[in-house]
Amino acid sequence: MKNELIRSAVIGALLFTPAIAVAQDKPAKTDEISGYTTIGVAAVPDYEGADDHRIFPLVDGKLFLGERYIAVEGPAIRANILNSQTFEFGPVAAFTFGRDDAIKDRAVARLGTIDDAYEVGLFGAVNFDIGGKDKLRLGVQGVHDVSNVHDGLVISANATYTSLSANA
């Protein structure tokens, strides 16, 4: 069953890729490299639902070449391989924190420890201009555990609304 799901996801992604490439709008005209980075401190729960948190350095940033980019977002990295203002598509790799044996909640402690997981997969997104300087981005991402920790496929969807004021 698991192999069938993985095979279906890969075949679907391969079939979807040519459609995205054909449907691209005109490429960005610039071959200029640009980007940004953010460095800070992050606090995340020891495990989902935990009251205790772990503190670690946070690195976030994007490096652009036209509309293509490589983005580091905390414990994940992805690369948009399409030079399109409308469509994004590419590989993604993520790190998911496990759960150690220093669990204070008795019910959760009975579940035991979970190792850290490494996940790889694909992402895609569509960007819409929705009037003025307002933009909407709808995205989906699927990653599969390659470290044999949870042996699962995680699919997530997101929507981002951005409004740039006239004064910006």
PyMOL commands that set and color helices and strands:
alter all, ss='L'
color gray80, all
select helices_A, chain A and resi 2-22+106-109
alter helices_A, ss='H'
color red, helices_A
select strands_A, chain A and resi 33-45+53-65+68-73+76-80+87-96+117-129+134-145+153-163
alter strands_A, ss='S'
color yellow, strands_A
deselect
rebuild
show_as cartoon
